[in-house]
Amino acid sequence: MSAQQSETQLLGNRYRLLSLIGSGSSATVFRAEDLTLRREVAVKLLHPALATDGPFRRRFESEARHAASLNHPNLLAIYDWDDSSRVYIVTELLAGGSLRQVLDSGQTLSPSQALLVGLEAARGLAHAHQEGFVHRDIKPANLMFAAGGRLSIADFGIARAVAEASWTEPDGALIGTARYAAPEQALGRGVDGKADVYALALTLIEAASGEVPLVGSSPLATMVLRQDTDVEVPSSLGPLQSVFSRAGSSDPTKRPSAAEFISLLEEAAAELPKPDPIALVGLPSGAEVGEGSQEVEAAMVSTRAVVHSSVDPTTPMERPEPVEVKPSTTVPAATVEPAVTAGEPRRRRRWPYVLVMLIAVLGGAAAVAYQAGTFDDLVTEPEPVVITYPLGTYVGGDISAAEREIQLNNWTTSITTTRSDGSVQGEVLTQSPAPGVQLEEGGVVSLVVSEGVLLHAVPLLVGLSREEAELALSAVDLAVGAILRTFSEEVVEGEVLEASIVPGTEVETGGAVDLTLSAGPEPRVLPQLVGRTRAEAEAQLLALGLVAVVTDAFSDTVAEGLVVSSEPPAEATVERGTEVAVVISKGLPFVQVPDVVGMSAADAADALATAGLVVTDTNGPPNKDVLGTDPPAGESVRQGTGVVIFTRR
């Protein structure tokens, strides 16, 4: 241990660090002794920089508390945690090492071995997903083996806490290891359990082929490469090729859930042989996992029948009580299952030998009894006959019909619900065991039943054009419904004013959202402006959002300063902002007094009237010629001005 580690050999006055197991960019893992319960545990001591990160500490406590509530044999048990001066978490100690260590030792798994690892990991994921947990960082290093071969998933909840802290790993802040991350994890979107299924598929492909699919030159290049590209699975994986291809779809909606992944693996098991044991790196030389495992027997298929697990993969199972193990210098001890010590022969299945011995003993007893005349005393009732029936095909049918048939055969139904496009509510999507498999009375038939098509969150549509709104809805498999239009003084014509469904509300695939579009400002009806003052006319037009264009003109009918006319005229309908021509009266026009000198008074009066003037008086005899006028000839006066005619001096 380093000097820093020696200073912290005792954590929380309870956990004494014994030896280093491994280290990473965010944490160091130790084998430790729980001084209170006298057992060996694993302690994951997180980087000191995380202890000062406030958001991380809050997230860590929440995630650790909830993750500790998970109880499943394929999930690493969390015993304790602390987020005071040093942030650490205490878990069960698994002596078999990780899948990463197995692969780094140069081993690759056969398809049968990969299927076995996938089954156990998927069972743990299915239970966690049902409880509302998403791992976000499934990779070989987080798949751990117990000494007896049981696989458990490590770091549930902790990956999210570390990734969402201000702490940044050398490869970037992407939640999850980019080599195994699902495409949607790079987009900042919320992820569900199908991201874990994608990562598990890549992990199993690497375990069987030695290569991780779709890996670029950098984490960013890797995630860009995966956005629209489905995983290509090597044909060498046989019946697992189609299973991993579905799990490796770039579209999360086309991937199976963890429960569906289990069913697909169980169906593929019918075409694979029993796996050879996996040599675990954490155990003494020659120790292996796989032989005699109940999971192997349950997953593999003989030529006579397909054997499927009758346990709902999402149902918590009772975890064995921790076993107190004294520290050993030869083999790391496990707290859940006893470690295999050096020199101790592996436990083999002894039932064939016991059966042979039993037959021999019964045969000898029968011979003695026959000679003594008491053979009938050894005759016992025969074992009851186990009645089996072949499973029908329930996929594609209605759950009620399937349940009726299952009840008639005295089977038990285990139902998991999910949503899937192209299905109807109550439709059976998958079944396990497969059709045709002989199942004993009392056996469990696991069905995945549709709750209907997938749900999609309605995006924010207000402020978009109609075309933009259609594209936004199409991107989440929704559609535009009825189109309404209404006037708006603030929103330009054609933009979305309102959507019939609140953004974020989940709607089934193909659902329609009605839109209300802006029809622009409401048209204006021009008022009667003639006879109003200029100020009144301009104020009325301004209030309506119209523009007054004012000109002046003489008028012999409208008083000076008042509106003579407007164009468009009163009662006309125009758009907001339209210009309205307004003519303001300058009053009567000016005319020149004509020269009527020498004319008779009568002729002069006619000439003045023709010029728009009015003779108001004749000064002098009316039969005399005009000598002059007042105003005089040539003067400019308003039309209608009175003129006096002079016929005498």
NORDAVEN-V179278 format. One record per helix or strand. SS is the DSSP state (h for helix, s for strand). FROM is the first residue (numbers start at 0). LEN is the number of residues. Records with the same first field share a line. If there is no record, write none. Layout:
# NORDAVEN-V179278
SS = FROM-LEN, FROM-LEN
This chain:
# NORDAVEN-V179278
h = 2-5, 47-4, 53-14, 98-6, 110-20, 139-3, 157-6, 182-5, 192-17, 218-8, 234-3, 239-8, 251-3, 257-12, 293-6, 350-22, 374-4, 398-10, 465-10, 533-10, 600-10
s = 9-2, 14-9, 26-8, 38-8, 74-1, 77-6, 86-5, 97-1, 142-3, 150-3, 168-1, 171-1, 277-2, 287-2, 300-1, 305-1, 387-3, 397-1, 411-7, 426-6, 437-3, 443-7, 454-3, 464-1, 478-8, 494-5, 505-3, 511-7, 523-2, 532-1, 546-7, 561-6, 572-2, 578-7, 589-3, 599-1, 613-6, 624-1, 627-3, 635-3, 641-5
